[in-house]
Amino acid sequence: MPRLAIVGAIMLWLSACSAPVPKPASAEAVVNVYSGRHYDSDALLYKRFEEQSGIRVRVLEAPGPQLLERLKAEGAASAADLIITSDAGNLFQLKAADLLQPIQVPALEAAIPAHLRDADGEWFGLSKRARVIAFAKSDAAAAQVKTYAELGSPRFKGRVCVRSSINVYNLSLLAAMISRDGADAAQKWAGAVRANFAREPEGSDTDQIKAVAAGACSLAIVNHYYWVRMLSSKDPAEREAAAKVQLIFPDQAGAGTHVNISGAGVARNAPHKANAEAMLKFLISKEAQTAFAELNDEFPVRAGVPAAGAVQALGSFKESDLPLNALGANQAQAQAIFDAVGWR
């Protein structure tokens, strides 16, 4: 189904099926959202929340690191009520800087698995993405890869494409390895993968997929949804590239595939805390979770909500259940390891 048709169908479905959102508890019917996400799906959900709740949503968008610095600068005078950002590492940094506050909302705790939310109630996962391996269908050896470790195998020398080590997705992947296997093992893996680079790190996850399709490399590390979006792209060249590539969910016989989140937390000095909590509950509702899945090709965090059709076609997989606080806690060490092996 074309993307615009899906958008229309989802909005009609939301209008028909959404449970009422409580009317604003704060004196002012507004919620100020600072967001590190920039998706059309989010704007549609904000609009639907406004319609249901009567709470006006005001949004400030900026990349995660910029949001962190802005919130630090604003201090107690900040207007932020709800902070939304991609990657558990960014959420950890917000908590570490004392920019979030703990909340106890039974509906959130019941809907979100424990490893996808902060143990102290300061942030909550809203959607999931899997960090997978893209491979060239034409490469029989690459098609047999089953683990992240194999990206460092000598048989793939000169055949692996990656993006920069400062990319938060790669930092979180290595941070998870540090937590699970220890720093020495993580450094050994990073060094082995570095030795197999087809080129110096460059570009986005989409660029890595295009490089695999073009034969510049056989394997790449990407988030699943970049490939899914390319399959239905308006650009024929992107669809053609995606058709030459397939995805592997690594480590199915071990710890499971690395999964990260987009998530949110209530700002430390939120002027409209009750409204922020109401919005959080809406974003974890079945209706909103369906919209995240259908409009953005992410995995829902709420059980019982199916992934989008194109994502379901990838099949079920075992995901790592590592508590995601570990991603932020080990991020600095991950960067030091990447620097030590010359990942760049």
N, C-alpha and C positions, 0 to 999 in steps of 0.2 A: 504494500500500500504506500503511495507517495507520502512524504513527510507532512505536507500541509493537510492531507486528508486525515492523517493520524492525529495531528494537533486538534483539528476540528472535532474528531470523534472523542478524543480524551476530554476536551472541554465540555462537550455535551454530556458525557458520562459523569464528569465531576458535578455538573449542575444537577443532574438527576439523582445521584447516589450519595453525595457527600453528607456526612452527619453534621449537624449544626455545630458551629464553633461558639463557645461561650462569649457573650457580649463583654466588652472591655471592662476590666476591673479597675484600671487606673483612671484617674480623673480625666486625663487627656486621651482621646481615642486614637492613638498613634503608636507605631513601633518603628524605631530607627534601626535599620539593618545595615551592618558593615559586612560586605561580602567579597570574598576572593574568587567567587565563581562568576561566570559571564555567559550563562546559557539562557536561551529563549524559554526553556522549560521552567526555569526559576521565575522568570517574569510572569508567566502564565499562572503559576502557583500563587505568587504574591497577589495577583489580581483576584483570584478565586478566594483567597483568605480575606481580602478586603470585603468582597461581596457577602461572604458568610458571616463575618464577625462584626463588621462596622468599624474595624480598626484600620486606619490608613497606614500603608507601608511606605516608608521613605528609605531609599536605598542609596548607599555609597559603595561603589565598586572600586577595588584596587587589588593588585597581586598580594598574596599572603604576607610576604616580608614588609611591604609598604603599610599594610594594615597594622601590623605589629608596631612599627615605628610611630605611626600616627597615634595609635592608642596610648603608647608610652608618653608621647608629647602632650596629648590632651589631658592625661591624668584624671583627677576627680571631676574635671569639667567636661568630660566626654559625653556626647549625646548618644553614644552607642547603647542599644538595648540588647540586640542579638547579633552575634558574630558568627558568620558562616565562612568556612574555608575548606580548601581541598588538602588532603593528606593529614594523617594523624600526627606527623612531625610538626606541622604548623600549629595544630591544636595544642600539642605538648608545650610549644614555645609560648603560646598565649597563657597557658596555665602557669608555667614557670615564672613568667613576668608578672604574675598576680593580676591578670587582666580579666579573669573569669571569676564567677562566684558559684559555689555549690548550690544545687537545687535538688529537691526531692519531689519527683513527679512519678507516682506509681505507673501511670500509663506509659511513660517512656521506658521505665525499668522492665515492664512486662513485655514490651514490643521489641526491644533491642537486646540482642545477645550480650552477655557480660563483657566479652573480649572486644566488642565494638563500641564500648562506652567507657568513660573514665570511672574508676572505682570510687572516686570522691564526688561524682555527680557534677563535674565542672564542664564536661563536653559529651556529646552524644553523636554517634554515627547516623547519617541520613541516607547514604547510598554507598555501594561498594564497587571497586574496580579490581580486576585481577591483573597482576604483572606476569605476563606470559611470554612465551618464545614464539616468534614468527619465523617460519622457514619457507624456503623455496620449494614448491611442489616438484620441481624438476630435479632436485638434489636428493637422491635416495638415502644417502648417509644422514643428511640433516633431518629427514623425515623420521628417522629412528631415534632421535634424541628424546630422552624421557626426564632429564633432570637439569637443574641449573648448573650443577657441577660439570656436566659434559660440555658446556660452553668453553671450558678451559682445557679440553682434551687436545693434545698435540695434533690429532687428525683434522682439526678445524683451524689450523694456523692460517691466518690471512683471510678468514671467512666469516668473521663476526663484526656486525655493525652495532654501535651503541651511541647514545647521546651523552652529553657532558656529565662529569661527576658531580657538578654542583646542582644538577637537576634533582628536585626533592624526591621524585619517584625512585631514582637510583639510590639516593641516600637512604631512603626508608627500606629498600630491598636489602642493602648491605647491613643496615642497622638490625634488621630482623635476623640475619645470619649471625651477627655478633651475639645477639641474645640467645640464639638457639645453639650455636656451635662453638662460640668463643672467638676472640679477636684474632688469634693466630690462624685458625681455619678460615676465617673471613678474609684475612689478608692473602693467604695462599690462593684462595679462589679468585680474588680480584687481580692478583698478579698473573695468574694463568689465563684469565680472560683477556687481560691487557696484551699478553703475548700473542693473542689470536686476532687482534684488531685488523680489519681490512683497510681501515683508514682512521685518521684521528677523529675523535668524537665530534659530531656536528648535528645540528638540526633537531627537529621534533620527533616524536614517535611516528608520526605520519611519514616523515622523511626516511626513517629507518625501514619502514615497510616498502616504500618506493625503491630504496636501494636494494633490498632483497629481490624485488620484482625485476629490477634492471640487471641483476647479475653481479652487482658490485660486491655482494656478500651472500652467504647462504642462510645466516641466522641473525636474529636481532631480538633485543629485549624491548617489549612494548606493553602498554595497557590495552586490554582487549577491545575497548570500544572504538579506538582509532581505526582498527581494521574493519569493524562492523560498519562504521560510518562510511568508510571508503566504498564498501560494497554497494551502497545506495546513493553514492555521491552524484550530484548533477554533472560532474566533470567525467566524461567518458574515459579519460586517461587514468583517473583514480580508480574507477571501477575495473578497468583492464588490469591495473597493477594489483589490486586486491585479489583478483581472480587467479593470479599466479602464486599467491601466498596462502598458507594455512597456519593455524595456531596450535600450539601445544600447551596444555596445562601441566607444568612440571611437577615433579616430586609426588606423584600420586601414590607411590609405594612407600613414601616417607612421611615428612611433616605436612605435605600438602602445598598447594600453590599459594604464593604470597598474595595477600589481599590487603588493600588499603581502603580508605574511606574519604568521602567528604562528610563534614560534620559541623556541629554548631554548639555554641554555649552562650549563656547569658552573661553580659558584660558586668564586670565588677561594680561599676557605678551606674547601672541601668536606671534611667529615670522612670521607665515604664516596665518594671520587672514582670508584673502579672501579664501584660500584653505579650512580652517576649515568650513567656512560658506557654501562653495560648497558641502562639504561632509555632513553637516547637512541637506541641501536641498535634497540630494540624499537619505539619510536615512529615510526621511519622504515621499518620493515618493511612488506611488502606488505599484511599483515593489518591492521596499525594504520592505515596510510594509507587502506585501504578503509573502515575505521570512521570516520575523520575525514570522508571524503567522504559516506558514506551517512547518518551520524547528524547531521552538522552543516552539510551543503550547502557545504562548502569544496572548493576544488580541491586534489587531492593534489600534493605537490611531487615525488614519485617518478614517473618515467616508467613507463608501462605499467600504471598503476593508473587505472581510469576514474573520472570524476566520477559523482555520483549521477544517476539518471535525469532528474529535474527540471532539474538543472543542464546535463546533456548536451543537453536540449531547447533550450537557448539557442543551441546551435551552437558550432562551433569559432571561435576568434578569435586574432588576433595580439596577443601581450602584449609589453610593453616588457621589454627585457633589461638595463635600467639596473642596475648594481650597487647593492644596497639600502643599503650604507653611506652613500650620498649622501643618503638621507632624513634620517638623524640629523645628518649634518654640516651640512646646510642648514636645519635646523629653526628655529633661532633667527632666521635671516634671514627665513624664511618668516613667522614670527610678526610680525616688524617690518614686513614688507610688508603683511600683513593689517591691522595697526594703522594704518599710514599711509593706507590707502585707506578706512578706516572700516568694514571688514567686520563687526567685533564678534563 
